[in-house]
Amino acid sequence: MEVKDKKYEEELAEDIMKILTCYSARFYGRRGGRKKKNTAENEPNDSNGI
């Protein structure tokens, strides 16, 4: 019975890690996209002003 419980706990831990990975990838992906967008918007303005 301990083997079954351990298997269940391992599976649960893997599922939790997958969920955390998915949400963190989405969060940091949005942040990275926002940073690139802001950088792209600022570059043409700087080059036109010179």
PDBQT receptor file of N, H, CA, C and O in Angstrom, charges set to zero:
ATOM      1  N   MET A   1       0.817  -1.193   0.000  1.00  0.00    +0.000 N 
ATOM      2  CA  MET A   1       0.000   0.000   0.000  1.00  0.00    +0.000 C 
ATOM      3  C   MET A   1       0.864   1.261   0.000  1.00  0.00    +0.000 C 
ATOM      4  O   MET A   1       0.451   2.277  -0.559  1.00  0.00    +0.000 OA
ATOM      5  N   GLU A   2       2.025   1.227   0.596  1.00  0.00    +0.000 N 
ATOM      6  H   GLU A   2       2.361   0.402   1.050  1.00  0.00    +0.000 HD
ATOM      7  CA  GLU A   2       2.916   2.380   0.616  1.00  0.00    +0.000 C 
ATOM      8  C   GLU A   2       3.401   2.726  -0.787  1.00  0.00    +0.000 C 
ATOM      9  O   GLU A   2       3.591   3.895  -1.121  1.00  0.00    +0.000 OA
ATOM     10  N   VAL A   3       3.597   1.698  -1.596  1.00  0.00    +0.000 N 
ATOM     11  H   VAL A   3       3.443   0.748  -1.324  1.00  0.00    +0.000 HD
ATOM     12  CA  VAL A   3       4.051   1.925  -2.967  1.00  0.00    +0.000 C 
ATOM     13  C   VAL A   3       2.969   2.682  -3.737  1.00  0.00    +0.000 C 
ATOM     14  O   VAL A   3       3.283   3.589  -4.508  1.00  0.00    +0.000 OA
ATOM     15  N   LYS A   4       1.703   2.322  -3.539  1.00  0.00    +0.000 N 
ATOM     16  H   LYS A   4       1.448   1.585  -2.913  1.00  0.00    +0.000 HD
ATOM     17  CA  LYS A   4       0.612   2.992  -4.215  1.00  0.00    +0.000 C 
ATOM     18  C   LYS A   4       0.515   4.451  -3.765  1.00  0.00    +0.000 C 
ATOM     19  O   LYS A   4       0.316   5.341  -4.592  1.00  0.00    +0.000 OA
ATOM     20  N   ASP A   5       0.654   4.702  -2.455  1.00  0.00    +0.000 N 
ATOM     21  H   ASP A   5       0.816   3.980  -1.783  1.00  0.00    +0.000 HD
ATOM     22  CA  ASP A   5       0.588   6.067  -1.951  1.00  0.00    +0.000 C 
ATOM     23  C   ASP A   5       1.742   6.892  -2.492  1.00  0.00    +0.000 C 
ATOM     24  O   ASP A   5       1.567   8.055  -2.856  1.00  0.00    +0.000 OA
ATOM     25  N   LYS A   6       2.914   6.292  -2.544  1.00  0.00    +0.000 N 
ATOM     26  H   LYS A   6       3.056   5.347  -2.249  1.00  0.00    +0.000 HD
ATOM     27  CA  LYS A   6       4.065   7.013  -3.062  1.00  0.00    +0.000 C 
ATOM     28  C   LYS A   6       3.858   7.347  -4.531  1.00  0.00    +0.000 C 
ATOM     29  O   LYS A   6       4.187   8.450  -4.966  1.00  0.00    +0.000 OA
ATOM     30  N   LYS A   7       3.329   6.429  -5.281  1.00  0.00    +0.000 N 
ATOM     31  H   LYS A   7       3.062   5.533  -4.927  1.00  0.00    +0.000 HD
ATOM     32  CA  LYS A   7       3.067   6.664  -6.699  1.00  0.00    +0.000 C 
ATOM     33  C   LYS A   7       2.069   7.806  -6.865  1.00  0.00    +0.000 C 
ATOM     34  O   LYS A   7       2.252   8.670  -7.722  1.00  0.00    +0.000 OA
ATOM     35  N   TYR A   8       1.023   7.815  -6.055  1.00  0.00    +0.000 N 
ATOM     36  H   TYR A   8       0.874   7.113  -5.359  1.00  0.00    +0.000 HD
ATOM     37  CA  TYR A   8       0.013   8.869  -6.102  1.00  0.00    +0.000 C 
ATOM     38  C   TYR A   8       0.637  10.215  -5.742  1.00  0.00    +0.000 C 
ATOM     39  O   TYR A   8       0.362  11.220  -6.398  1.00  0.00    +0.000 OA
ATOM     40  N   GLU A   9       1.464  10.242  -4.719  1.00  0.00    +0.000 N 
ATOM     41  H   GLU A   9       1.688   9.425  -4.187  1.00  0.00    +0.000 HD
ATOM     42  CA  GLU A   9       2.108  11.492  -4.300  1.00  0.00    +0.000 C 
ATOM     43  C   GLU A   9       3.068  12.002  -5.365  1.00  0.00    +0.000 C 
ATOM     44  O   GLU A   9       3.144  13.206  -5.608  1.00  0.00    +0.000 OA
ATOM     45  N   GLU A  10       3.793  11.104  -5.995  1.00  0.00    +0.000 N 
ATOM     46  H   GLU A  10       3.732  10.126  -5.798  1.00  0.00    +0.000 HD
ATOM     47  CA  GLU A  10       4.702  11.505  -7.064  1.00  0.00    +0.000 C 
ATOM     48  C   GLU A  10       3.922  12.091  -8.238  1.00  0.00    +0.000 C 
ATOM     49  O   GLU A  10       4.318  13.106  -8.812  1.00  0.00    +0.000 OA
ATOM     50  N   GLU A  11       2.829  11.453  -8.584  1.00  0.00    +0.000 N 
ATOM     51  H   GLU A  11       2.508  10.629  -8.118  1.00  0.00    +0.000 HD
ATOM     52  CA  GLU A  11       2.001  11.939  -9.686  1.00  0.00    +0.000 C 
ATOM     53  C   GLU A  11       1.407  13.310  -9.359  1.00  0.00    +0.000 C 
ATOM     54  O   GLU A  11       1.364  14.192 -10.217  1.00  0.00    +0.000 OA
ATOM     55  N   LEU A  12       0.958  13.482  -8.135  1.00  0.00    +0.000 N 
ATOM     56  H   LEU A  12       0.993  12.766  -7.438  1.00  0.00    +0.000 HD
ATOM     57  CA  LEU A  12       0.408  14.762  -7.704  1.00  0.00    +0.000 C 
ATOM     58  C   LEU A  12       1.473  15.854  -7.746  1.00  0.00    +0.000 C 
ATOM     59  O   LEU A  12       1.205  16.968  -8.195  1.00  0.00    +0.000 OA
ATOM     60  N   ALA A  13       2.672  15.539  -7.282  1.00  0.00    +0.000 N 
ATOM     61  H   ALA A  13       2.890  14.634  -6.917  1.00  0.00    +0.000 HD
ATOM     62  CA  ALA A  13       3.769  16.514  -7.305  1.00  0.00    +0.000 C 
ATOM     63  C   ALA A  13       4.118  16.903  -8.743  1.00  0.00    +0.000 C 
ATOM     64  O   ALA A  13       4.363  18.077  -9.020  1.00  0.00    +0.000 OA
ATOM     65  N   GLU A  14       4.141  15.951  -9.642  1.00  0.00    +0.000 N 
ATOM     66  H   GLU A  14       3.941  14.998  -9.418  1.00  0.00    +0.000 HD
ATOM     67  CA  GLU A  14       4.427  16.242 -11.050  1.00  0.00    +0.000 C 
ATOM     68  C   GLU A  14       3.350  17.146 -11.653  1.00  0.00    +0.000 C 
ATOM     69  O   GLU A  14       3.659  18.078 -12.395  1.00  0.00    +0.000 OA
ATOM     70  N   ASP A  15       2.085  16.866 -11.329  1.00  0.00    +0.000 N 
ATOM     71  H   ASP A  15       1.834  16.109 -10.726  1.00  0.00    +0.000 HD
ATOM     72  CA  ASP A  15       0.994  17.692 -11.847  1.00  0.00    +0.000 C 
ATOM     73  C   ASP A  15       1.094  19.122 -11.332  1.00  0.00    +0.000 C 
ATOM     74  O   ASP A  15       0.876  20.069 -12.088  1.00  0.00    +0.000 OA
ATOM     75  N   ILE A  16       1.418  19.286 -10.064  1.00  0.00    +0.000 N 
ATOM     76  H   ILE A  16       1.594  18.517  -9.450  1.00  0.00    +0.000 HD
ATOM     77  CA  ILE A  16       1.551  20.625  -9.488  1.00  0.00    +0.000 C 
ATOM     78  C   ILE A  16       2.702  21.374 -10.154  1.00  0.00    +0.000 C 
ATOM     79  O   ILE A  16       2.584  22.564 -10.447  1.00  0.00    +0.000 OA
ATOM     80  N   MET A  17       3.805  20.685 -10.391  1.00  0.00    +0.000 N 
ATOM     81  H   MET A  17       3.900  19.719 -10.153  1.00  0.00    +0.000 HD
ATOM     82  CA  MET A  17       4.945  21.329 -11.043  1.00  0.00    +0.000 C 
ATOM     83  C   MET A  17       4.597  21.749 -12.471  1.00  0.00    +0.000 C 
ATOM     84  O   MET A  17       5.027  22.810 -12.923  1.00  0.00    +0.000 OA
ATOM     85  N   LYS A  18       3.828  20.936 -13.178  1.00  0.00    +0.000 N 
ATOM     86  H   LYS A  18       3.478  20.075 -12.811  1.00  0.00    +0.000 HD
ATOM     87  CA  LYS A  18       3.413  21.291 -14.536  1.00  0.00    +0.000 C 
ATOM     88  C   LYS A  18       2.535  22.532 -14.536  1.00  0.00    +0.000 C 
ATOM     89  O   LYS A  18       2.679  23.403 -15.394  1.00  0.00    +0.000 OA
ATOM     90  N   ILE A  19       1.617  22.610 -13.565  1.00  0.00    +0.000 N 
ATOM     91  H   ILE A  19       1.500  21.903 -12.869  1.00  0.00    +0.000 HD
ATOM     92  CA  ILE A  19       0.735  23.769 -13.466  1.00  0.00    +0.000 C 
ATOM     93  C   ILE A  19       1.540  25.025 -13.154  1.00  0.00    +0.000 C 
ATOM     94  O   ILE A  19       1.329  26.066 -13.777  1.00  0.00    +0.000 OA
ATOM     95  N   LEU A  20       2.450  24.937 -12.206  1.00  0.00    +0.000 N 
ATOM     96  H   LEU A  20       2.621  24.092 -11.700  1.00  0.00    +0.000 HD
ATOM     97  CA  LEU A  20       3.290  26.092 -11.862  1.00  0.00    +0.000 C 
ATOM     98  C   LEU A  20       4.141  26.531 -13.046  1.00  0.00    +0.000 C 
ATOM     99  O   LEU A  20       4.298  27.727 -13.293  1.00  0.00    +0.000 OA
ATOM    100  N   THR A  21       4.684  25.573 -13.771  1.00  0.00    +0.000 N 
ATOM    101  H   THR A  21       4.556  24.601 -13.570  1.00  0.00    +0.000 HD
ATOM    102  CA  THR A  21       5.508  25.890 -14.936  1.00  0.00    +0.000 C 
ATOM    103  C   THR A  21       4.684  26.610 -15.998  1.00  0.00    +0.000 C 
ATOM    104  O   THR A  21       5.145  27.583 -16.595  1.00  0.00    +0.000 OA
ATOM    105  N   CYS A  22       3.492  26.142 -16.224  1.00  0.00    +0.000 N 
ATOM    106  H   CYS A  22       3.117  25.352 -15.738  1.00  0.00    +0.000 HD
ATOM    107  CA  CYS A  22       2.614  26.743 -17.229  1.00  0.00    +0.000 C 
ATOM    108  C   CYS A  22       2.283  28.191 -16.869  1.00  0.00    +0.000 C 
ATOM    109  O   CYS A  22       2.417  29.083 -17.707  1.00  0.00    +0.000 OA
ATOM    110  N   TYR A  23       1.855  28.428 -15.637  1.00  0.00    +0.000 N 
ATOM    111  H   TYR A  23       1.745  27.703 -14.956  1.00  0.00    +0.000 HD
ATOM    112  CA  TYR A  23       1.480  29.778 -15.235  1.00  0.00    +0.000 C 
ATOM    113  C   TYR A  23       2.674  30.712 -15.174  1.00  0.00    +0.000 C 
ATOM    114  O   TYR A  23       2.557  31.881 -15.544  1.00  0.00    +0.000 OA
ATOM    115  N   SER A  24       3.820  30.228 -14.716  1.00  0.00    +0.000 N 
ATOM    116  H   SER A  24       3.916  29.279 -14.415  1.00  0.00    +0.000 HD
ATOM    117  CA  SER A  24       4.996  31.101 -14.657  1.00  0.00    +0.000 C 
ATOM    118  C   SER A  24       5.481  31.437 -16.060  1.00  0.00    +0.000 C 
ATOM    119  O   SER A  24       5.941  32.554 -16.297  1.00  0.00    +0.000 OA
ATOM    120  N   ALA A  25       5.390  30.499 -16.992  1.00  0.00    +0.000 N 
ATOM    121  H   ALA A  25       5.016  29.592 -16.800  1.00  0.00    +0.000 HD
ATOM    122  CA  ALA A  25       5.783  30.773 -18.372  1.00  0.00    +0.000 C 
ATOM    123  C   ALA A  25       4.872  31.827 -18.988  1.00  0.00    +0.000 C 
ATOM    124  O   ALA A  25       5.338  32.711 -19.708  1.00  0.00    +0.000 OA
ATOM    125  N   ARG A  26       3.598  31.738 -18.711  1.00  0.00    +0.000 N 
ATOM    126  H   ARG A  26       3.220  31.020 -18.126  1.00  0.00    +0.000 HD
ATOM    127  CA  ARG A  26       2.667  32.742 -19.221  1.00  0.00    +0.000 C 
ATOM    128  C   ARG A  26       2.960  34.111 -18.618  1.00  0.00    +0.000 C 
ATOM    129  O   ARG A  26       2.977  35.117 -19.327  1.00  0.00    +0.000 OA
ATOM    130  N   PHE A  27       3.191  34.144 -17.312  1.00  0.00    +0.000 N 
ATOM    131  H   PHE A  27       3.178  33.327 -16.736  1.00  0.00    +0.000 HD
ATOM    132  CA  PHE A  27       3.451  35.404 -16.622  1.00  0.00    +0.000 C 
ATOM    133  C   PHE A  27       4.717  36.061 -17.138  1.00  0.00    +0.000 C 
ATOM    134  O   PHE A  27       4.699  37.240 -17.494  1.00  0.00    +0.000 OA
ATOM    135  N   TYR A  28       5.808  35.325 -17.184  1.00  0.00    +0.000 N 
ATOM    136  H   TYR A  28       5.822  34.368 -16.895  1.00  0.00    +0.000 HD
ATOM    137  CA  TYR A  28       7.070  35.897 -17.626  1.00  0.00    +0.000 C 
ATOM    138  C   TYR A  28       7.070  36.153 -19.126  1.00  0.00    +0.000 C 
ATOM    139  O   TYR A  28       7.772  37.050 -19.592  1.00  0.00    +0.000 OA
ATOM    140  N   GLY A  29       6.310  35.398 -19.881  1.00  0.00    +0.000 N 
ATOM    141  H   GLY A  29       5.740  34.669 -19.502  1.00  0.00    +0.000 HD
ATOM    142  CA  GLY A  29       6.193  35.645 -21.310  1.00  0.00    +0.000 C 
ATOM    143  C   GLY A  29       5.499  36.971 -21.578  1.00  0.00    +0.000 C 
ATOM    144  O   GLY A  29       5.893  37.711 -22.480  1.00  0.00    +0.000 OA
ATOM    145  N   ARG A  30       4.481  37.269 -20.811  1.00  0.00    +0.000 N 
ATOM    146  H   ARG A  30       4.161  36.668 -20.079  1.00  0.00    +0.000 HD
ATOM    147  CA  ARG A  30       3.789  38.544 -20.966  1.00  0.00    +0.000 C 
ATOM    148  C   ARG A  30       4.690  39.697 -20.573  1.00  0.00    +0.000 C 
ATOM    149  O   ARG A  30       4.693  40.737 -21.230  1.00  0.00    +0.000 OA
ATOM    150  N   ARG A  31       5.448  39.521 -19.512  1.00  0.00    +0.000 N 
ATOM    151  H   ARG A  31       5.445  38.676 -18.978  1.00  0.00    +0.000 HD
ATOM    152  CA  ARG A  31       6.356  40.581 -19.079  1.00  0.00    +0.000 C 
ATOM    153  C   ARG A  31       7.411  40.828 -20.141  1.00  0.00    +0.000 C 
ATOM    154  O   ARG A  31       7.732  41.977 -20.447  1.00  0.00    +0.000 OA
ATOM    155  N   GLY A  32       7.954  39.754 -20.705  1.00  0.00    +0.000 N 
ATOM    156  H   GLY A  32       7.694  38.821 -20.456  1.00  0.00    +0.000 HD
ATOM    157  CA  GLY A  32       8.988  39.889 -21.720  1.00  0.00    +0.000 C 
ATOM    158  C   GLY A  32       8.449  40.545 -22.972  1.00  0.00    +0.000 C 
ATOM    159  O   GLY A  32       9.134  41.364 -23.584  1.00  0.00    +0.000 OA
ATOM    160  N   GLY A  33       7.235  40.200 -23.363  1.00  0.00    +0.000 N 
ATOM    161  H   GLY A  33       6.679  39.534 -22.866  1.00  0.00    +0.000 HD
ATOM    162  CA  GLY A  33       6.622  40.794 -24.536  1.00  0.00    +0.000 C 
ATOM    163  C   GLY A  33       6.357  42.273 -24.340  1.00  0.00    +0.000 C 
ATOM    164  O   GLY A  33       6.520  43.068 -25.265  1.00  0.00    +0.000 OA
ATOM    165  N   ARG A  34       5.955  42.636 -23.150  1.00  0.00    +0.000 N 
ATOM    166  H   ARG A  34       5.823  41.990 -22.398  1.00  0.00    +0.000 HD
ATOM    167  CA  ARG A  34       5.701  44.040 -22.844  1.00  0.00    +0.000 C 
ATOM    168  C   ARG A  34       7.000  44.838 -22.899  1.00  0.00    +0.000 C 
ATOM    169  O   ARG A  34       7.018  45.968 -23.387  1.00  0.00    +0.000 OA
ATOM    170  N   LYS A  35       8.080  44.252 -22.399  1.00  0.00    +0.000 N 
ATOM    171  H   LYS A  35       8.065  43.334 -22.002  1.00  0.00    +0.000 HD
ATOM    172  CA  LYS A  35       9.370  44.930 -22.401  1.00  0.00    +0.000 C 
ATOM    173  C   LYS A  35       9.854  45.139 -23.839  1.00  0.00    +0.000 C 
ATOM    174  O   LYS A  35      10.353  46.213 -24.175  1.00  0.00    +0.000 OA
ATOM    175  N   LYS A  36       9.709  44.120 -24.685  1.00  0.00    +0.000 N 
ATOM    176  H   LYS A  36       9.304  43.247 -24.412  1.00  0.00    +0.000 HD
ATOM    177  CA  LYS A  36      10.128  44.245 -26.086  1.00  0.00    +0.000 C 
ATOM    178  C   LYS A  36       9.295  45.304 -26.798  1.00  0.00    +0.000 C 
ATOM    179  O   LYS A  36       9.823  46.084 -27.590  1.00  0.00    +0.000 OA
ATOM    180  N   LYS A  37       7.996  45.330 -26.517  1.00  0.00    +0.000 N 
ATOM    181  H   LYS A  37       7.567  44.696 -25.873  1.00  0.00    +0.000 HD
ATOM    182  CA  LYS A  37       7.106  46.296 -27.154  1.00  0.00    +0.000 C 
ATOM    183  C   LYS A  37       7.501  47.716 -26.760  1.00  0.00    +0.000 C 
ATOM    184  O   LYS A  37       7.557  48.603 -27.612  1.00  0.00    +0.000 OA
ATOM    185  N   ASN A  38       7.775  47.938 -25.468  1.00  0.00    +0.000 N 
ATOM    186  H   ASN A  38       7.729  47.218 -24.776  1.00  0.00    +0.000 HD
ATOM    187  CA  ASN A  38       8.176  49.262 -25.010  1.00  0.00    +0.000 C 
ATOM    188  C   ASN A  38       9.500  49.677 -25.623  1.00  0.00    +0.000 C 
ATOM    189  O   ASN A  38       9.671  50.842 -25.984  1.00  0.00    +0.000 OA
ATOM    190  N   THR A  39      10.428  48.763 -25.748  1.00  0.00    +0.000 N 
ATOM    191  H   THR A  39      10.289  47.817 -25.456  1.00  0.00    +0.000 HD
ATOM    192  CA  THR A  39      11.723  49.066 -26.349  1.00  0.00    +0.000 C 
ATOM    193  C   THR A  39      11.552  49.411 -27.822  1.00  0.00    +0.000 C 
ATOM    194  O   THR A  39      12.183  50.349 -28.311  1.00  0.00    +0.000 OA
ATOM    195  N   ALA A  40      10.721  48.677 -28.528  1.00  0.00    +0.000 N 
ATOM    196  H   ALA A  40      10.209  47.915 -28.131  1.00  0.00    +0.000 HD
ATOM    197  CA  ALA A  40      10.496  48.927 -29.953  1.00  0.00    +0.000 C 
ATOM    198  C   ALA A  40       9.817  50.280 -30.172  1.00  0.00    +0.000 C 
ATOM    199  O   ALA A  40      10.112  50.970 -31.148  1.00  0.00    +0.000 OA
ATOM    200  N   GLU A  41       8.924  50.655 -29.282  1.00  0.00    +0.000 N 
ATOM    201  H   GLU A  41       8.685  50.095 -28.489  1.00  0.00    +0.000 HD
ATOM    202  CA  GLU A  41       8.239  51.939 -29.413  1.00  0.00    +0.000 C 
ATOM    203  C   GLU A  41       9.185  53.099 -29.133  1.00  0.00    +0.000 C 
ATOM    204  O   GLU A  41       9.065  54.149 -29.764  1.00  0.00    +0.000 OA
ATOM    205  N   ASN A  42      10.105  52.938 -28.219  1.00  0.00    +0.000 N 
ATOM    206  H   ASN A  42      10.202  52.085 -27.707  1.00  0.00    +0.000 HD
ATOM    207  CA  ASN A  42      11.018  54.016 -27.844  1.00  0.00    +0.000 C 
ATOM    208  C   ASN A  42      12.134  54.228 -28.856  1.00  0.00    +0.000 C 
ATOM    209  O   ASN A  42      12.594  55.359 -29.012  1.00  0.00    +0.000 OA
ATOM    210  N   GLU A  43      12.577  53.212 -29.534  1.00  0.00    +0.000 N 
ATOM    211  H   GLU A  43      12.202  52.293 -29.407  1.00  0.00    +0.000 HD
ATOM    212  CA  GLU A  43      13.695  53.339 -30.476  1.00  0.00    +0.000 C 
ATOM    213  C   GLU A  43      13.409  54.283 -31.633  1.00  0.00    +0.000 C 
ATOM    214  O   GLU A  43      14.250  55.139 -31.907  1.00  0.00    +0.000 OA
ATOM    215  N   PRO A  44      12.277  54.188 -32.333  1.00  0.00    +0.000 N 
ATOM    216  CA  PRO A  44      12.040  55.116 -33.444  1.00  0.00    +0.000 C 
ATOM    217  C   PRO A  44      11.950  56.571 -32.968  1.00  0.00    +0.000 C 
ATOM    218  O   PRO A  44      12.390  57.472 -33.680  1.00  0.00    +0.000 OA
ATOM    219  N   ASN A  45      11.399  56.811 -31.800  1.00  0.00    +0.000 N 
ATOM    220  H   ASN A  45      11.041  56.079 -31.221  1.00  0.00    +0.000 HD
ATOM    221  CA  ASN A  45      11.282  58.164 -31.281  1.00  0.00    +0.000 C 
ATOM    222  C   ASN A  45      12.656  58.755 -31.000  1.00  0.00    +0.000 C 
ATOM    223  O   ASN A  45      12.879  59.937 -31.263  1.00  0.00    +0.000 OA
ATOM    224  N   ASP A  46      13.578  57.961 -30.471  1.00  0.00    +0.000 N 
ATOM    225  H   ASP A  46      13.397  57.001 -30.257  1.00  0.00    +0.000 HD
ATOM    226  CA  ASP A  46      14.907  58.443 -30.179  1.00  0.00    +0.000 C 
ATOM    227  C   ASP A  46      15.686  58.755 -31.463  1.00  0.00    +0.000 C 
ATOM    228  O   ASP A  46      16.410  59.748 -31.523  1.00  0.00    +0.000 OA
ATOM    229  N   SER A  47      15.539  57.920 -32.472  1.00  0.00    +0.000 N 
ATOM    230  H   SER A  47      14.951  57.113 -32.423  1.00  0.00    +0.000 HD
ATOM    231  CA  SER A  47      16.295  58.138 -33.709  1.00  0.00    +0.000 C 
ATOM    232  C   SER A  47      15.727  59.315 -34.504  1.00  0.00    +0.000 C 
ATOM    233  O   SER A  47      16.473  59.975 -35.227  1.00  0.00    +0.000 OA
ATOM    234  N   ASN A  48      14.438  59.590 -34.389  1.00  0.00    +0.000 N 
ATOM    235  H   ASN A  48      13.832  59.054 -33.802  1.00  0.00    +0.000 HD
ATOM    236  CA  ASN A  48      13.847  60.728 -35.108  1.00  0.00    +0.000 C 
ATOM    237  C   ASN A  48      14.224  62.054 -34.461  1.00  0.00    +0.000 C 
ATOM    238  O   ASN A  48      14.273  63.076 -35.145  1.00  0.00    +0.000 OA
ATOM    239  N   GLY A  49      14.486  62.059 -33.186  1.00  0.00    +0.000 N 
ATOM    240  H   GLY A  49      14.447  61.228 -32.631  1.00  0.00    +0.000 HD
ATOM    241  CA  GLY A  49      14.801  63.283 -32.480  1.00  0.00    +0.000 C 
ATOM    242  C   GLY A  49      16.223  63.743 -32.677  1.00  0.00    +0.000 C 
ATOM    243  O   GLY A  49      16.546  64.885 -32.351  1.00  0.00    +0.000 OA
ATOM    244  N   ILE A  50      17.085  62.892 -33.200  1.00  0.00    +0.000 N 
ATOM    245  H   ILE A  50      16.823  61.964 -33.465  1.00  0.00    +0.000 HD
ATOM    246  CA  ILE A  50      18.509  63.263 -33.325  1.00  0.00    +0.000 C 
ATOM    247  C   ILE A  50      18.784  63.970 -34.607  1.00  0.00    +0.000 C 
ATOM    248  O   ILE A  50      19.925  64.350 -34.871  1.00  0.00    +0.000 OA
TER     249      ILE A  50
